[in-house]
């Protein structure tokens, strides 16, 4: 098989390219055919670190695969709410309850559905992740060149991300920097968890108070680092668990909220600001609170006024 390298694959390492093109082929076999010289680029041998150039011709030898069980069909699903889009990237407003990608017991996620909805798209890759129960702004790259730059920007803290959350308790400070290192570990059941631990990786959140009542506070959290479950663990550790958080929250409170009809975690990726990876134009985006979160804030306000006046 001969494959001509297009914009979507230019700049990618040959080994990663082969893993993507030869779906289902074990990585060990991919490296074997590279080492043996069976894979040729422009009729020449290359090693696994070679980065493909636009219009390179890649020769891939015939590869036999053992028959596999049919992969689950990805449903078309409801079209996503696209907040921004151009030729290099798109930003969508992810609904709560949907994983960003398949794996770990999930057959499909946002990226698989998006590819199903856009069969003509040659390249669609996640730039970052959101927890399954978190709603809000999610960036998807449509070009590899944009993906590479955006990943660098993420690592360097050049993408400003702000979240809205409702927590249990009265948050007092108008603005507070939270700098607590976080450590990832697995529970006995094999579930991923995160805890505050001085030996963990540095994590920095900036919490701004938006509104508070006697029992709850609505806050905006700006992430200066992007650690797993950062907002949830930082706030829970300080005694302000997120409403509806089934991992780090107040479980008895969550049960009460469920009886009142609130059945998700209150965390929403509300704002993004970054310079376009290819044009350097400043992009500032905002996604309003989903209706179920807006309704819950109104319900809290009404309940607190009745109880405390």
N, C-alpha and C positions, 0 to 999 in steps of 0.2 A: 504494500500500500504506500502511495506517495501523497504527502500532505503539504500544501503550500501555506506558509505562515502568514496570517493576516494581522490586522491591528490588535485584535483581542489577545493574540499569543505573543506578539513581539515583546521582547524583554524578559520572557519567562525562561527559567532554566529548563534544559532539555529533559531532565528526569521528571520534573513536575508536569511538564507538557505531556510526556508519555503516560504518566499515571492517569491524567485526565482523559486523554484520547483513547487509551486502551482500558476502558472501564472494566473492573473486575479482575484485571491481571495483578497478581501479587507484586509488591514492590521489589521483592528479591529477584523476580524474573525480569523486571524492567532493568535493574542494574546489571543483571547477567548479560542481557543482549547488548547493553551499552558497552560493557567491558570486552565482549567478544568481537565488537566491531560490526555486528549485524545491523545496527542503526547507523544510517549515514545522513549527513547534512551536506547538501550540495556535492554529493558523491564522495565526501570525506568522512573519516572517523572523527568523533568528538568525544570528550569525556563528560561526565555527569554534570559538571559545573558550567558547561557552555550555555550562554544565553542567546536565544533565538533572535534573529534579525528579520525585519519585514521582508517578505518574499523568499526567505530560505525555503528550500525543498527538502523535506524530511522523508527518508525512506524507512518504513517500518516493516520488518519481516512478518510473515504469517505467524499468528499466535493461536494455539489451540487452548480453549478454555473448557473446564469441566462444566456440565450443565448446572445451572443454578435455579433455585426457586424463583418464580416470577416476582419482580419487585412490585410493591404496592403502588396502585395507581394514585397519583396526586390529584385531588379534586380541583376543578377550576376555581371554585370559591367566589366569594364576593370581591369585585375589584377593589383594590386598596385606594385609600384617599391619598392622592399624590399632592404634596405640598409644594414641591419644587422639582423641575426636571429640565435638563438640557442634554447635549450630546455626550457628556462625560459622566454624569451622575444623576441620581434622583433621590429625593427624600420623601418618605411616606410616613403617614400617621398610623402606627401599628396598633391594632386593637389588643386589649388585654386577653389573656387565655390562649394566645397563639405563640408557639415557640418561633424563634427566628430561623432555625434550621432543624432538619431531621436528625435523629440520633438519640441515644439513651432512652429507648422505649418510645420515642416519638417518630412516626413514619415520615412526616413531612412538616415543614414550617413555612415561614414567610418567603424565604428565597426560592424554595421549590415551587410554591404556588405562583410566585411572580414569574418564574421561568415558564410555567405551564400557561399562564395568561399571555405571555409574550414570546411565542415560539420563534419569532423572527429575530429576537435579540441574540447576538453572538456572544455577549459577555455580560453577566450579571453576578456580582459578588458582594457579600456583606462587607462593609467597612468596619463595623463594630457590632456589638450585641446589646440586646435588652433582655432582662429576665422575662420568662413566659408571662407572668402576671403583671408586668409593667406595660403601660400603654405609652404611645407618643412617638417622637421623631426618631427615625431610623434611616441612616445613609446607606445607599447601595451604589456601587461603582458600575458604570457601563463601559469603562475602558480600563485596561490594565495600568496604563500610565497614570490615570487618576487614582486608582486603588493604591499604587505604590506611594504616591505623594501624600495621600490622606492618611495612610498608616504611619508615615513619618511624622505628620502633623499631630496625630493622636499621641504618639510616643513623646513628642516634645511639648505636649500640653497646649497646642495651638488651636484646638477645637474647643470652644466654650460650650459647656453643657449645663443646663439648669433644669432641675426637677421640682415638681410640686408634690407635697405629701402632707397628709393629716396624721398627726401623732397624738397619742394619749398623753395628757399632762399639760401643765402650763409652762410653755417656753418663755423665759424672761428676757434674754438679751436680744436687742434689735438686730445685732449681727455678731456671730461667733465663729471663730476659726477652730475647727476640730482636727487635730493632728494626732492620730492614733494608728500605730502600725497594725497591719492585719495579716493573719496567718491562715492559710487554707489547710483543711484536713478532711478525712473521711470518717463518717460515723461507723459503728459496728455493722450497720446495715448497708454500708457502701455508699451512703449519700454524701454529697459534697457540702461542707459547712465552712464557715469562716469565723474566726474569733479575734478579739483584740489581744495582741501578743507583742511585747517589745522586740522579740526576735523575728517578727514578720516583716513584710515589705511596707515602706512608708506610705501613708495614705492621708490625704488632706481634703477636707470638705469645708465649705463656707456656708453656714446656715443663716438665713435671713428670715426674721419673723414677719409674716404678712397679717395674721389675725389670730387672736387667742380668746378662749372662753375659760370657764372654770376648769373644765375637764379635758379640753382638747386645744391643739394649736395647729394652724395652717402655716407651713413654712416652705420657703424656697431653698433648695440646696444646690450650690454650685460645686461641681467636681473639679478639683485641681489635679487629681489622679483618678485613674479608672480601674480600681481594684474590684474584684468579684464581690457582689453584695455590699459594697462600701457604705451606701447611705443607710441601708437596713441595719447593719452591724454597728456603725458609729452611733446612730440615734438610739438604738436599743440599749447599747452599753451605757449611754448617758441617762437611761431611765425614761426614754421617750419612744416606745415601740410604735411602729407604723400600724395603723388600723388595717386589719385583715391580713397581716403578715403571718403566714402559716409556718415559718421556720424560726424567726427570731422575735415574734410578737407576743402579745398578752393573749394566751389561748382562751381564757375564760371571757375576756372582753370580745374576742372574735366570735365566740358562740352567741353572745348577746346581740352583736351586730348582724349576724346571720338571721336571727329571729326577726330583726327589724327590716330584713330584705337586702342587707348589704353583704355581698358574697365575693368580693375580690380584694386584692391588696390596693391600698390607696397610694399609688406611686405612678407619676406621669412625667415623661420626658417632654417638658413644655417648650424649651427654647434651645436653639442652636445658633452659634455664630462662628464663622470661619472664612478664610480666604479661599476662593475657588482654586483647586489644585492646578489648573492649567492656565487660567486667565488672571489670577490673583485678585479678582474682584471680591469685595466683602459681601458675604451672604449672611443675612440675619433672618431666622425663621422662627415661627411660633405656632404651637398647636394648642387650641383651647382645651379645657378640661372636658373629658367625655361626659355625656349626659348623666350617667349613673354616679359619677363623682360629684358633679355639680349638684345633683339632687341630695346627695348625702351631706354636703356642706350646708345646704338650706335646712335639712332635717336637724343637724347638730345645732344650728343657730336657733331654730325654733324651740328645740328641747331645752337648751341651756337658758333661754330667756324665760321659759315657763318655770324652771327650777330655781334660778338665781335672780331673776328679774332684771 
